[in-house]
Each structure stands twice: as C-alpha cells, then as structure tokens.
C-alpha cells in the first residue's frame, strides 16, 4: 500500500533534488578554504568549514537517493541552524540585505530539511525499498 499519492511522491522527490543541489554547491564553494590561506578565518571556523564541506555532500547524496533521509535531513538541519547563527550573530547580516540575500535563504533550506525529516523521502527512494519487507507488529487486545 502506497503512503503517498503520485503528486506527493513527485513533490518530495523534487524537494530532495533541489535541497541536495543546494548542499552540493555549498560544499563545492568550501573547497578553497581547505588551503587555510584566508587570514580572517579563525582555526575553529576553518575546522567547522572543513567538517561541513564533508558532511554537506554526504547528506546531499543521501537526500538525492533517498537513503536514511530523515537522519540526513536532521544533520543538514543542524548545519542550517549553524549557518543562520553565524550569519545573524557573528557576521551581523540581517534577514535580507539591499544587495544580497541574508539568512532568508538558509531559513528556506532549513524549512525543506524539516519537511523531509517529518515526511521522509516518499515512495520513490531507497528508504521505501528498504521498508517494503518490514512487517509492523501490533498487539491485538
């Protein structure tokens, strides 16, 4: 029995693809920081940048194929909360700026991750294939 309609499965797949693409690109732009040649970045921020440049593409790949989607989305949610914190409280960037986006974009990605945590990957995923043979046992009273 299918949990979602075809439209809902398509919507979850599209959300997974878009969210994964955002995290792949974010990780790609963190690669130059591995050289550590940026004087304004503290060693702690450099370490966090290196860790997220590894975690983001792994989480993105998991979302893309729908493997451990809720767990991956949870990890990426933590990254987005950290991104919003850094933008707002460390760099003093507002919700929106006149010349570029502020922390409104990370907030939208955070919302997508929360949706994936709540609803899972949908039927078009590895998660669904892993759960097909799973029998839910209920106690009859």
N, CA, C and O atoms as a MOPAC input file, in Angstrom:
PM7 MOZYME 1SCF
protein

 N      0.83500 1    -1.17500 1     0.00000 1
 C      0.00000 1     0.00000 1     0.00000 1
 C      0.88300 1     1.24200 1     0.00000 1
 O      1.79700 1     1.35100 1     0.81700 1
 N      0.62500 1     2.16300 1    -0.89200 1
 C      1.40000 1     3.38100 1    -1.01700 1
 C      1.03000 1     4.37000 1     0.07200 1
 O     -0.14400 1     4.54100 1     0.40200 1
 N      2.04300 1     5.01800 1     0.62600 1
 C      1.80100 1     6.00600 1     1.66500 1
 C      1.38200 1     7.35700 1     1.08900 1
 O      0.62000 1     8.09000 1     1.72000 1
 N      1.86700 1     7.68500 1    -0.08400 1
 C      1.62800 1     8.98900 1    -0.67600 1
 C      1.03800 1     8.85500 1    -2.07300 1
 O      1.16200 1     7.81100 1    -2.71300 1
 N      0.39800 1     9.92100 1    -2.53700 1
 C     -0.09400 1     9.94900 1    -3.90900 1
 C      1.09000 1    10.18400 1    -4.84500 1
 O      2.19000 1    10.50700 1    -4.39600 1
 N      0.86400 1    10.02300 1    -6.12000 1
 C      1.91500 1    10.25800 1    -7.10300 1
 C      2.39600 1    11.69800 1    -7.03500 1
 O      3.59600 1    11.95700 1    -7.12500 1
 N      1.46400 1    12.64300 1    -6.87600 1
 C      1.84200 1    14.04900 1    -6.77700 1
 C      2.71300 1    14.30400 1    -5.54400 1
 O      3.69500 1    15.04300 1    -5.62200 1
 N      2.35900 1    13.70100 1    -4.41500 1
 C      3.14900 1    13.88100 1    -3.19500 1
 C      4.53100 1    13.25800 1    -3.33000 1
 O      5.51800 1    13.83500 1    -2.87300 1
 N      4.61200 1    12.09100 1    -3.95100 1
 C      5.91800 1    11.46800 1    -4.19800 1
 C      6.76600 1    12.33300 1    -5.11200 1
 O      7.96600 1    12.48600 1    -4.88400 1
 N      6.15600 1    12.90100 1    -6.14300 1
 C      6.88600 1    13.78700 1    -7.05800 1
 C      7.36800 1    15.03700 1    -6.32400 1
 O      8.49900 1    15.48000 1    -6.52300 1
 N      6.51500 1    15.60100 1    -5.48000 1
 C      6.89200 1    16.80300 1    -4.72900 1
 C      8.05900 1    16.51200 1    -3.78200 1
 O      8.98800 1    17.31200 1    -3.67600 1
 N      8.01100 1    15.37200 1    -3.09800 1
 C      9.11700 1    15.01600 1    -2.19600 1
 C     10.40500 1    14.76000 1    -2.97900 1
 O     11.48800 1    15.12800 1    -2.52300 1
 N     10.29600 1    14.13200 1    -4.15200 1
 C     11.47600 1    13.91000 1    -4.98800 1
 C     12.06500 1    15.23700 1    -5.44500 1
 O     13.28000 1    15.42700 1    -5.38500 1
 N     11.22100 1    16.15500 1    -5.90000 1
 C     11.70300 1    17.46900 1    -6.33600 1
 C     12.36000 1    18.20700 1    -5.17100 1
 O     13.41600 1    18.81600 1    -5.34500 1
 N     11.75500 1    18.16100 1    -3.99600 1
 C     12.35200 1    18.79600 1    -2.81200 1
 C     13.71000 1    18.17900 1    -2.49000 1
 O     14.65400 1    18.89500 1    -2.15300 1
 N     13.81300 1    16.85400 1    -2.59200 1
 C     15.09000 1    16.18800 1    -2.32900 1
 C     16.15100 1    16.60500 1    -3.34000 1
 O     17.29800 1    16.84900 1    -2.96400 1
 N     15.78700 1    16.68900 1    -4.60800 1
 C     16.74000 1    17.06700 1    -5.66000 1
 C     17.22300 1    18.50000 1    -5.45700 1
 O     18.42300 1    18.76600 1    -5.51700 1
 N     16.29700 1    19.41800 1    -5.21700 1
 C     16.66900 1    20.82700 1    -5.04500 1
 C     17.52900 1    21.01000 1    -3.80100 1
 O     18.54400 1    21.70400 1    -3.84400 1
 N     17.12800 1    20.39100 1    -2.69300 1
 C     17.89000 1    20.52300 1    -1.44500 1
 C     19.27600 1    19.91700 1    -1.60300 1
 O     20.26100 1    20.49200 1    -1.13900 1
 N     19.36100 1    18.76600 1    -2.25100 1
 C     20.67000 1    18.14200 1    -2.48200 1
 C     21.55100 1    19.03600 1    -3.34000 1
 O     22.73900 1    19.18300 1    -3.05300 1
 N     20.99700 1    19.63400 1    -4.38200 1
 C     21.77900 1    20.52000 1    -5.25900 1
 C     22.33200 1    21.70600 1    -4.47000 1
 O     23.48300 1    22.09800 1    -4.66200 1
 N     21.52200 1    22.27100 1    -3.59100 1
 C     21.97600 1    23.40700 1    -2.77900 1
 C     23.15300 1    22.99600 1    -1.90700 1
 O     24.13100 1    23.73800 1    -1.80500 1
 N     23.07800 1    21.83700 1    -1.28100 1
 C     24.16200 1    21.40200 1    -0.40300 1
 C     25.40200 1    20.97300 1    -1.18000 1
 O     26.51800 1    21.16600 1    -0.69700 1
 N     25.23900 1    20.39300 1    -2.37700 1
 C     26.40500 1    20.06600 1    -3.20800 1
 C     27.15900 1    21.34400 1    -3.58200 1
 O     28.38600 1    21.39400 1    -3.49400 1
 N     26.42400 1    22.36900 1    -3.99800 1
 C     27.05000 1    23.63800 1    -4.38800 1
 C     27.71500 1    24.29800 1    -3.18000 1
 O     28.82900 1    24.81100 1    -3.29000 1
 N     27.03800 1    24.28800 1    -2.02900 1
 C     27.61600 1    24.88900 1    -0.82100 1
 C     28.93400 1    24.20400 1    -0.45800 1
 O     29.89900 1    24.87100 1    -0.08500 1
 N     28.97400 1    22.89200 1    -0.56500 1
 C     30.20700 1    22.16000 1    -0.25100 1
 C     31.30300 1    22.47500 1    -1.27000 1
 O     32.47400 1    22.60100 1    -0.91300 1
 N     30.91700 1    22.60000 1    -2.52600 1
 C     31.88200 1    22.89600 1    -3.59000 1
 C     32.59600 1    24.22500 1    -3.32300 1
 O     33.80400 1    24.33500 1    -3.53600 1
 N     31.85500 1    25.22500 1    -2.86100 1
 C     32.45400 1    26.53300 1    -2.61700 1
 C     33.24900 1    26.59400 1    -1.31900 1
 O     33.89000 1    27.60700 1    -1.03900 1
 N     33.22000 1    25.53600 1    -0.52700 1
 C     34.04000 1    25.48100 1     0.67800 1
 C     35.40400 1    24.83400 1     0.41300 1
 O     36.28900 1    24.90600 1     1.26600 1
 N     35.58200 1    24.22000 1    -0.72400 1
 C     36.84600 1    23.53500 1    -1.03600 1
 C     38.05800 1    24.47100 1    -0.98100 1
 O     39.09200 1    24.06000 1    -0.45400 1
 N     37.98900 1    25.71600 1    -1.49900 1
 C     39.16900 1    26.59100 1    -1.41100 1
 C     39.61500 1    26.88600 1     0.02300 1
 O     40.77800 1    27.22300 1     0.24700 1
 N     38.71700 1    26.76600 1     0.98800 1
 C     39.07500 1    27.03200 1     2.37700 1
 C     39.97700 1    25.94300 1     2.96700 1
 O     40.57100 1    26.14600 1     4.02600 1
 N     40.08700 1    24.80000 1     2.30100 1
 C     40.93600 1    23.72000 1     2.80600 1
 C     42.40600 1    24.14100 1     2.82200 1
 O     43.19600 1    23.59900 1     3.59500 1
 N     42.77000 1    25.08600 1     1.98900 1
 C     44.16300 1    25.55600 1     1.96800 1
 C     44.49200 1    26.35900 1     3.21500 1
 O     45.66000 1    26.47300 1     3.58900 1
 N     43.47300 1    26.91800 1     3.86600 1
 C     43.68300 1    27.66800 1     5.09900 1
 C     44.39000 1    28.98300 1     4.89600 1
 O     44.99600 1    29.49700 1     5.83600 1
 N     44.33800 1    29.55100 1     3.70100 1
 C     45.06800 1    30.78300 1     3.40400 1
 C     44.22500 1    32.04200 1     3.59400 1
 O     44.60500 1    33.11700 1     3.13000 1
 N     43.10000 1    31.92000 1     4.26300 1
 C     42.24300 1    33.08300 1     4.49000 1
 C     42.53000 1    33.63300 1     5.88700 1
 O     42.20300 1    32.98900 1     6.88400 1
 N     43.13800 1    34.81900 1     5.96500 1
 C     43.56900 1    35.33700 1     7.27100 1
 C     42.42500 1    35.69800 1     8.21700 1
 O     42.61400 1    35.69400 1     9.43300 1
 N     41.25500 1    36.00600 1     7.68700 1
 C     40.15100 1    36.40800 1     8.55400 1
 C     39.40500 1    35.23000 1     9.17900 1
 O     38.51700 1    35.43800 1    10.00600 1
 N     39.74400 1    34.01800 1     8.80700 1
 C     39.06000 1    32.84800 1     9.34700 1
 C     39.88000 1    32.28500 1    10.51300 1
 O     41.07600 1    32.02300 1    10.38800 1
 N     39.20800 1    32.11100 1    11.63200 1
 C     39.86700 1    31.54600 1    12.80700 1
 C     40.07900 1    30.04300 1    12.61300 1
 O     39.40300 1    29.43200 1    11.78500 1
 N     40.98700 1    29.45200 1    13.34500 1
 C     41.18900 1    27.99300 1    13.22500 1
 C     39.92200 1    27.19000 1    13.52100 1
 O     39.68600 1    26.15100 1    12.90400 1
 N     39.10700 1    27.67000 1    14.46300 1
 C     37.85500 1    26.96400 1    14.77300 1
 C     36.89500 1    27.01600 1    13.59300 1
 O     36.28500 1    26.00900 1    13.23300 1
 N     36.76700 1    28.20300 1    12.99100 1
 C     35.87900 1    28.32600 1    11.82400 1
 C     36.40300 1    27.50800 1    10.65000 1
 O     35.61600 1    26.94700 1     9.88700 1
 N     37.72200 1    27.43400 1    10.50000 1
 C     38.30300 1    26.62300 1     9.43300 1
 C     37.97900 1    25.15100 1     9.64400 1
 O     37.64700 1    24.45000 1     8.68900 1
 N     38.07200 1    24.67700 1    10.87500 1
 C     37.73700 1    23.29300 1    11.17800 1
 C     36.26400 1    23.01200 1    10.89500 1
 O     35.93000 1    21.98600 1    10.30400 1
 N     35.39100 1    23.91300 1    11.31200 1
 C     33.95500 1    23.75000 1    11.05600 1
 C     33.67800 1    23.74800 1     9.56000 1
 O     32.85500 1    22.96900 1     9.08000 1
 N     34.35700 1    24.61200 1     8.82500 1
 C     34.18600 1    24.66700 1     7.36900 1
 C     34.62500 1    23.35700 1     6.72000 1
 O     33.96300 1    22.85800 1     5.81000 1
 N     35.73200 1    22.80700 1     7.18600 1
 C     36.19900 1    21.53200 1     6.63200 1
 C     35.22500 1    20.40200 1     6.94600 1
 O     34.93500 1    19.56900 1     6.08700 1
 N     34.72800 1    20.37300 1     8.16000 1
 C     33.76600 1    19.32200 1     8.53600 1
 C     32.49200 1    19.43800 1     7.71300 1
 O     31.98000 1    18.43700 1     7.21200 1
 N     31.98000 1    20.65700 1     7.57000 1
 C     30.74400 1    20.81900 1     6.79000 1
 C     30.97100 1    20.55900 1     5.30600 1
 O     30.04900 1    20.13800 1     4.60800 1
 N     32.19300 1    20.80500 1     4.80900 1
 C     32.45500 1    20.52400 1     3.39700 1
 C     32.47600 1    19.02400 1     3.11800 1
 O     32.38600 1    18.60500 1     1.96400 1
 N     32.59500 1    18.22100 1     4.16200 1
 C     32.48900 1    16.76500 1     4.02100 1
 C     31.05700 1    16.30700 1     4.29300 1
 O     30.51800 1    15.47400 1     3.56500 1
 N     30.44800 1    16.85300 1     5.33900 1
 C     29.10100 1    16.43200 1     5.74600 1
 C     28.03300 1    16.84200 1     4.72900 1
 O     27.09400 1    16.08900 1     4.47100 1
 N     28.17900 1    18.02800 1     4.15800 1
 C     27.14900 1    18.50600 1     3.22400 1
 C     26.98600 1    17.62100 1     1.99000 1
 O     25.85400 1    17.26200 1     1.66800 1
 N     28.05100 1    17.25200 1     1.28500 1
 C     27.82400 1    16.39000 1     0.11900 1
 C     27.36100 1    14.98200 1     0.48800 1
 O     26.61800 1    14.35800 1    -0.26900 1
 N     27.79500 1    14.47500 1     1.65000 1
 C     27.31100 1    13.16200 1     2.08000 1
 C     25.81600 1    13.21400 1     2.38000 1
 O     25.06400 1    12.33000 1     1.97100 1
 N     25.39200 1    14.24700 1     3.09300 1
 C     23.96400 1    14.42400 1     3.36600 1
 C     23.17400 1    14.67100 1     2.09600 1
 O     22.06000 1    14.17000 1     1.94400 1
 N     23.74900 1    15.44200 1     1.18200 1
 C     23.08100 1    15.71700 1    -0.08700 1
 C     22.90000 1    14.44700 1    -0.90800 1
 O     21.84500 1    14.23400 1    -1.50700 1
 N     23.92300 1    13.60900 1    -0.93500 1
 C     23.82100 1    12.34600 1    -1.66200 1
 C     22.74600 1    11.45700 1    -1.04200 1
 O     21.96200 1    10.83100 1    -1.75600 1
 N     22.71300 1    11.40500 1     0.28600 1
 C     21.68800 1    10.61200 1     0.96600 1
 C     20.29000 1    11.12700 1     0.61800 1
 O     19.38500 1    10.33300 1     0.36300 1
 N     20.11100 1    12.44800 1     0.60700 1
 C     18.80500 1    13.00900 1     0.22600 1
 C     18.47700 1    12.67700 1    -1.22300 1
 O     17.35000 1    12.29500 1    -1.54000 1
 N     19.45200 1    12.82400 1    -2.08700 1
 C     19.22100 1    12.61800 1    -3.51500 1
 C     18.71300 1    11.21500 1    -3.81500 1
 O     17.78000 1    11.04500 1    -4.60000 1
 N     19.32000 1    10.21800 1    -3.19800 1
 C     18.90600 1     8.83600 1    -3.47300 1
 C     17.84000 1     8.35000 1    -2.49500 1
 O     17.28100 1     7.26600 1    -2.66300 1
 N     17.56300 1     9.15600 1    -1.47600 1
 C     16.52300 1     8.78500 1    -0.52400 1
 C     16.96400 1     7.69700 1     0.43200 1
 O     16.19600 1     6.78300 1     0.73300 1
 N     18.19000 1     7.78700 1     0.90800 1
 C     18.74400 1     6.79800 1     1.83100 1
 C     18.93300 1     7.44500 1     3.19800 1
 O     19.63700 1     8.44800 1     3.32200 1
 N     18.30300 1     6.86900 1     4.22900 1
 C     18.34300 1     7.44300 1     5.57200 1
 C     17.98200 1     8.92600 1     5.53200 1
 O     18.64200 1     9.76400 1     6.14700 1
 N     16.92700 1     9.22000 1     4.79800 1
 C     16.55400 1    10.59500 1     4.50200 1
 C     16.28400 1    11.41800 1     5.75300 1
 O     16.75600 1    12.55000 1     5.86600 1
 N     15.54100 1    10.86800 1     6.67700 1
 C     15.20600 1    11.64100 1     7.87800 1
 C     16.45200 1    11.95300 1     8.69100 1
 O     16.58400 1    13.05700 1     9.21900 1
 N     17.35300 1    11.01000 1     8.79700 1
 C     18.59600 1    11.22700 1     9.53200 1
 C     19.46900 1    12.26400 1     8.81000 1
 O     20.00700 1    13.17400 1     9.44100 1
 N     19.60500 1    12.12000 1     7.49700 1
 C     20.40200 1    13.07200 1     6.71300 1
 C     19.80900 1    14.47300 1     6.79300 1
 O     20.53800 1    15.45100 1     6.96300 1
 N     18.49300 1    14.57100 1     6.67300 1
 C     17.84100 1    15.87900 1     6.76700 1
 C     18.03100 1    16.48100 1     8.15500 1
 O     18.15900 1    17.69800 1     8.29200 1
 N     18.05100 1    15.64300 1     9.17300 1
 C     18.31000 1    16.12600 1    10.53100 1
 C     19.70200 1    16.70800 1    10.67200 1
 O     19.88100 1    17.76400 1    11.28000 1
 N     20.67900 1    16.03200 1    10.11800 1
 C     22.05100 1    16.54200 1    10.14900 1
 C     22.19200 1    17.84000 1     9.38200 1
 O     22.86600 1    18.76600 1     9.83100 1
 N     21.54900 1    17.90500 1     8.21500 1
 C     21.61400 1    19.12700 1     7.42200 1
 C     20.84000 1    20.26100 1     8.09300 1
 O     21.18000 1    21.43000 1     7.91200 1
 N     19.81200 1    19.93000 1     8.85800 1
 C     19.08800 1    20.93900 1     9.63100 1
 C     20.01800 1    21.58100 1    10.65700 1
 O     20.00100 1    22.79800 1    10.84100 1
 N     20.81800 1    20.77200 1    11.31500 1
 C     21.77700 1    21.30700 1    12.28300 1
 C     22.76900 1    22.24300 1    11.60400 1
 O     23.11800 1    23.29000 1    12.15100 1
 N     23.22100 1    21.86500 1    10.41500 1
 C     24.13500 1    22.72500 1     9.65800 1
 C     23.46100 1    24.04800 1     9.32300 1
 O     24.08900 1    25.10200 1     9.42200 1
 N     22.19300 1    24.00800 1     8.92900 1
 C     21.49700 1    25.24700 1     8.56100 1
 C     21.24600 1    26.13100 1     9.77900 1
 O     21.31000 1    27.35600 1     9.67500 1
 N     20.96400 1    25.53600 1    10.91200 1
 C     20.81300 1    26.33600 1    12.13700 1
 C     22.14200 1    27.01900 1    12.45000 1
 O     22.16500 1    28.18900 1    12.83400 1
 N     23.23300 1    26.30200 1    12.28900 1
 C     24.55500 1    26.90700 1    12.48600 1
 C     24.82900 1    28.02100 1    11.49500 1
 O     25.39700 1    29.05000 1    11.85900 1
 N     24.42600 1    27.82500 1    10.23400 1
 C     24.62700 1    28.86300 1     9.22200 1
 C     23.85200 1    30.12700 1     9.56400 1
 O     24.37100 1    31.23500 1     9.43100 1
 N     22.62100 1    29.96100 1     9.99900 1
 C     21.80900 1    31.11800 1    10.38300 1
 C     22.43100 1    31.81800 1    11.58500 1
 O     22.47800 1    33.04700 1    11.63200 1
 N     22.90500 1    31.04700 1    12.54900 1
 C     23.55300 1    31.62600 1    13.72400 1
 C     24.77000 1    32.46000 1    13.31800 1
 O     24.93100 1    33.59000 1    13.77800 1
 N     25.62300 1    31.90300 1    12.45400 1
 C     26.82800 1    32.61700 1    12.01800 1
 C     26.44400 1    33.89000 1    11.27200 1
 O     27.00200 1    34.95500 1    11.53900 1
 N     25.50000 1    33.79100 1    10.34200 1
 C     25.10100 1    34.96600 1     9.56900 1
 C     24.51400 1    36.05700 1    10.45900 1
 O     24.84800 1    37.23200 1    10.30700 1
 N     23.65100 1    35.67600 1    11.37500 1
 C     22.94400 1    36.65200 1    12.20000 1
 C     23.81700 1    37.20700 1    13.32400 1
 O     23.88000 1    38.42300 1    13.50500 1
 N     24.47600 1    36.35900 1    14.06400 1
 C     25.11500 1    36.80300 1    15.29400 1
 C     26.62600 1    37.02700 1    15.19300 1
 O     27.19200 1    37.77800 1    15.98800 1
 N     27.27700 1    36.39000 1    14.23500 1
 C     28.72300 1    36.59200 1    14.11800 1
 C     29.05600 1    37.62300 1    13.04100 1
 O     29.95500 1    38.44700 1    13.20800 1
 N     28.31700 1    37.56000 1    11.93400 1
 C     28.59100 1    38.48200 1    10.83800 1
 C     27.59400 1    39.63700 1    10.78100 1
 O     27.73500 1    40.52200 1     9.93700 1
 N     26.60000 1    39.65000 1    11.64900 1
 C     25.58400 1    40.70900 1    11.73000 1
 C     24.87200 1    40.96300 1    10.40400 1
 O     24.59000 1    42.10900 1    10.05300 1
 N     24.59000 1    39.90900 1     9.68700 1
 C     23.84600 1    40.01900 1     8.43400 1
 C     22.37500 1    39.82600 1     8.76500 1
 O     22.00700 1    38.88600 1     9.46800 1
 N     21.54500 1    40.71300 1     8.25900 1
 C     20.12000 1    40.66100 1     8.55400 1
 C     19.40000 1    39.58900 1     7.75300 1
 O     20.00000 1    38.83700 1     6.98500 1
 N     18.09100 1    39.55100 1     7.96100 1
 C     17.24400 1    38.58500 1     7.26200 1
 C     17.36200 1    38.76800 1     5.75200 1
 O     17.47200 1    37.79100 1     5.01100 1
 N     17.34100 1    40.01600 1     5.30000 1
 C     17.53300 1    40.37200 1     3.89100 1
 C     18.40400 1    41.61900 1     3.86100 1
 O     18.26400 1    42.49700 1     4.71200 1
 N     19.29300 1    41.70000 1     2.89700 1
 C     20.10900 1    42.90100 1     2.73900 1
 C     19.76900 1    43.55500 1     1.40400 1
 O     19.21300 1    42.89500 1     0.52600 1
 N     20.09000 1    44.84100 1     1.23000 1
 C     19.76700 1    45.50700 1    -0.03500 1
 C     20.49800 1    44.93300 1    -1.24000 1
 O     19.98500 1    45.00100 1    -2.35700 1
 N     21.68800 1    44.36800 1    -1.03700 1
 C     22.48800 1    43.91200 1    -2.17200 1
 C     22.49600 1    42.40300 1    -2.37600 1
 O     22.85700 1    41.92200 1    -3.45000 1
 N     22.09900 1    41.65500 1    -1.34700 1
 C     22.10600 1    40.19300 1    -1.48100 1
 C     21.15900 1    39.58600 1    -0.45800 1
 O     20.55500 1    40.27900 1     0.36000 1
 N     21.05500 1    38.27800 1    -0.53600 1
 C     20.20900 1    37.61300 1     0.45500 1
 C     20.91800 1    37.60600 1     1.80100 1
 O     22.14500 1    37.66100 1     1.87600 1
 N     20.14400 1    37.54000 1     2.83300 1
 C     20.70000 1    37.44000 1     4.17800 1
 C     20.56700 1    36.01100 1     4.64300 1
 O     21.01500 1    35.08700 1     3.96500 1
 N     19.95500 1    35.82400 1     5.79500 1
 C     19.75500 1    34.46800 1     6.27100 1
 C     18.37200 1    33.94500 1     5.91200 1
 O     17.92200 1    32.93900 1     6.46000 1
 N     17.69200 1    34.63500 1     4.98400 1
 C     16.40800 1    34.13300 1     4.49600 1
 C     16.58300 1    32.87000 1     3.64500 1
 O     15.73300 1    31.98100 1     3.68200 1
 N     17.66500 1    32.78500 1     2.88900 1
 C     17.90200 1    31.59300 1     2.07100 1
 C     18.20900 1    30.37000 1     2.93000 1
 O     17.60700 1    29.31900 1     2.71100 1
 N     19.11500 1    30.46300 1     3.89400 1
 C     19.30900 1    29.30100 1     4.77100 1
 C     18.03900 1    28.91300 1     5.52000 1
 O     17.83100 1    27.73600 1     5.81500 1
 N     17.19200 1    29.88500 1     5.83000 1
 C     15.94100 1    29.57700 1     6.51700 1
 C     15.01200 1    28.76300 1     5.61500 1
 O     14.33100 1    27.85300 1     6.08800 1
 N     14.98200 1    29.08600 1     4.32100 1
 C     14.15800 1    28.29900 1     3.38800 1
 C     14.68100 1    26.87900 1     3.25900 1
 O     13.89600 1    25.93100 1     3.24300 1
 N     16.00400 1    26.71800 1     3.16600 1
 C     16.59000 1    25.38000 1     3.07800 1
 C     16.32000 1    24.60800 1     4.36500 1
 O     16.04300 1    23.40900 1     4.32800 1
 N     16.39900 1    25.29600 1     5.50100 1
 C     16.06700 1    24.68300 1     6.78700 1
 C     14.63500 1    24.16200 1     6.76700 1
 O     14.36700 1    23.05800 1     7.24200 1
 N     13.71600 1    24.95100 1     6.22000 1
 C     12.32100 1    24.51100 1     6.10800 1
 C     12.18300 1    23.25300 1     5.26800 1
 O     11.41900 1    22.35300 1     5.61800 1
 N     12.91700 1    23.18200 1     4.15700 1
 C     12.89000 1    21.97600 1     3.32900 1
 C     13.41800 1    20.76100 1     4.06500 1
 O     12.87700 1    19.66400 1     3.93000 1
 N     14.47100 1    20.95300 1     4.84300 1
 C     15.03200 1    19.84800 1     5.62100 1
 C     14.05600 1    19.37700 1     6.69500 1
 O     13.94400 1    18.17900 1     6.95400 1
 N     13.35300 1    20.31700 1     7.31600 1
 C     12.36300 1    19.94900 1     8.33300 1
 C     11.23000 1    19.15600 1     7.69200 1
 O     10.74600 1    18.18800 1     8.27900 1
 N     10.80600 1    19.54700 1     6.51200 1
 C      9.75000 1    18.81000 1     5.80200 1
 C     10.21700 1    17.38700 1     5.50900 1
 O      9.45700 1    16.43700 1     5.69600 1
 N     11.45400 1    17.23100 1     5.05300 1
 C     11.97700 1    15.89300 1     4.76800 1
 C     12.13300 1    15.06700 1     6.03700 1
 O     11.94900 1    13.85000 1     6.00700 1
 N     12.47000 1    15.71100 1     7.15100 1
 C     12.52800 1    14.98600 1     8.41800 1
 C     11.13700 1    14.50200 1     8.81400 1
 O     10.99100 1    13.39000 1     9.32000 1
 N     10.12600 1    15.31800 1     8.59100 1
 C      8.76500 1    14.98100 1     9.01400 1
 C      8.11700 1    13.94000 1     8.10800 1
 O      7.44300 1    13.03400 1     8.59800 1
 N      8.31000 1    14.05300 1     6.79700 1
 C      7.58800 1    13.20300 1     5.86100 1
 C      8.43000 1    12.11000 1     5.22700 1
 O      7.88800 1    11.20900 1     4.58700 1
 N      9.73300 1    12.17200 1     5.39200 1
 C     10.58700 1    11.16900 1     4.77900 1
 C     10.78400 1    11.43000 1     3.30000 1
 O     10.44900 1    12.50200 1     2.79600 1
 N     11.32700 1    10.45000 1     2.61500 1
 C     11.69100 1    10.60500 1     1.20900 1
 C     10.55300 1    10.32600 1     0.24200 1
 O     10.64700 1    10.68100 1    -0.93300 1
 N      9.49800 1     9.70600 1     0.70200 1
 C      8.43100 1     9.30300 1    -0.20400 1
 C      8.68000 1     7.91000 1    -0.75500 1
 O      9.65600 1     7.24900 1    -0.40100 1
 N      7.78200 1     7.48000 1    -1.62500 1
 C      7.86800 1     6.12000 1    -2.15600 1
 C      8.97900 1     5.94500 1    -3.18500 1
 O      9.41800 1     4.82000 1    -3.42500 1
 N      9.44300 1     7.03300 1    -3.79600 1
 C     10.46500 1     6.93700 1    -4.83000 1
 C     11.84200 1     7.13300 1    -4.20100 1
 O     12.51200 1     8.13800 1    -4.43700 1
 N     12.24700 1     6.16000 1    -3.40200 1
 C     13.50000 1     6.29300 1    -2.68200 1
 C     14.02600 1     4.91900 1    -2.26000 1
 O     13.30900 1     3.92000 1    -2.30500 1
 N     15.26500 1     4.89800 1    -1.85900 1
 C     15.83700 1     3.67300 1    -1.31200 1
 C     15.19400 1     3.35000 1     0.02900 1
 O     14.99400 1     2.18200 1     0.36100 1
 N     14.87100 1     4.38300 1     0.79800 1
 C     14.21200 1     4.15300 1     2.08800 1
 C     12.94200 1     3.33300 1     1.92100 1
 O     12.69200 1     2.41700 1     2.70500 1
 N     12.15500 1     3.64100 1     0.93300 1
 C     10.90700 1     2.91200 1     0.69200 1
 C     11.20200 1     1.46000 1     0.34200 1
 O     10.50300 1     0.56100 1     0.80800 1
 N     12.22100 1     1.21700 1    -0.46800 1
 C     12.59300 1    -0.14400 1    -0.82400 1
 C     13.09600 1    -0.93700 1     0.36700 1
 O     12.87000 1    -2.14300 1     0.46200 1
 N     13.77600 1    -0.25600 1     1.27300 1
 C     14.28600 1    -0.92800 1     2.46900 1
 C     13.15300 1    -1.31200 1     3.40800 1
 O     13.29000 1    -2.27500 1     4.16300 1
 N     12.04800 1    -0.59700 1     3.38500 1
 C     10.94900 1    -0.83200 1     4.32000 1
 C      9.84200 1    -1.72200 1     3.76000 1
 O      8.87900 1    -2.01200 1     4.47000 1
 N      9.95500 1    -2.16700 1     2.49400 1
 C      8.88300 1    -2.97400 1     1.89500 1
 C      8.69500 1    -4.30300 1     2.61000 1
 O      7.56400 1    -4.74500 1     2.81200 1
 N      9.77300 1    -4.93300 1     2.98700 1
 C      9.66300 1    -6.23200 1     3.63700 1
 C      9.46000 1    -6.14100 1     5.13700 1
 O      9.35600 1    -7.15800 1     5.82200 1
 N      9.40500 1    -4.93700 1     5.63600 1
 C      9.28400 1    -4.73900 1     7.08100 1
 C      7.83300 1    -4.94000 1     7.51700 1
 O      6.91800 1    -4.30700 1     6.99300 1
 N      7.64900 1    -5.81600 1     8.46800 1
 C      6.31700 1    -6.08700 1     8.98400 1
 C      6.15300 1    -5.35400 1    10.31400 1
 O      6.97800 1    -5.49700 1    11.21700 1
 N      5.10400 1    -4.58400 1    10.42300 1
 C      4.83100 1    -3.89800 1    11.67200 1
 C      3.95100 1    -4.78300 1    12.53200 1
 O      2.85000 1    -5.16000 1    12.12900 1
 N      4.42900 1    -5.10500 1    13.69100 1
 C      3.70900 1    -5.95500 1    14.60600 1
 C      2.87200 1    -5.09300 1    15.53500 1
 O      3.36800 1    -4.14900 1    16.15000 1
 N      1.60900 1    -5.43200 1    15.62400 1
 C      0.73200 1    -4.72800 1    16.56000 1
 C      0.10500 1    -5.75200 1    17.48200 1
 O     -0.13800 1    -6.89500 1    17.09500 1
 N     -0.14600 1    -5.33600 1    18.67500 1
 C     -0.76600 1    -6.22700 1    19.65900 1
 C     -2.27700 1    -6.04000 1    19.62300 1
 O     -2.78000 1    -4.92600 1    19.76900 1
 N     -2.98500 1    -7.13300 1    19.42800 1
 C     -4.43700 1    -7.07300 1    19.41800 1
 C     -4.93800 1    -7.29900 1    20.82700 1
 O     -4.46700 1    -8.18500 1    21.53900 1
 N     -5.89600 1    -6.48800 1    21.21400 1
 C     -6.45600 1    -6.58500 1    22.56100 1
 C     -7.81500 1    -7.26000 1    22.50400 1
 O     -8.45900 1    -7.44000 1    23.53700 1

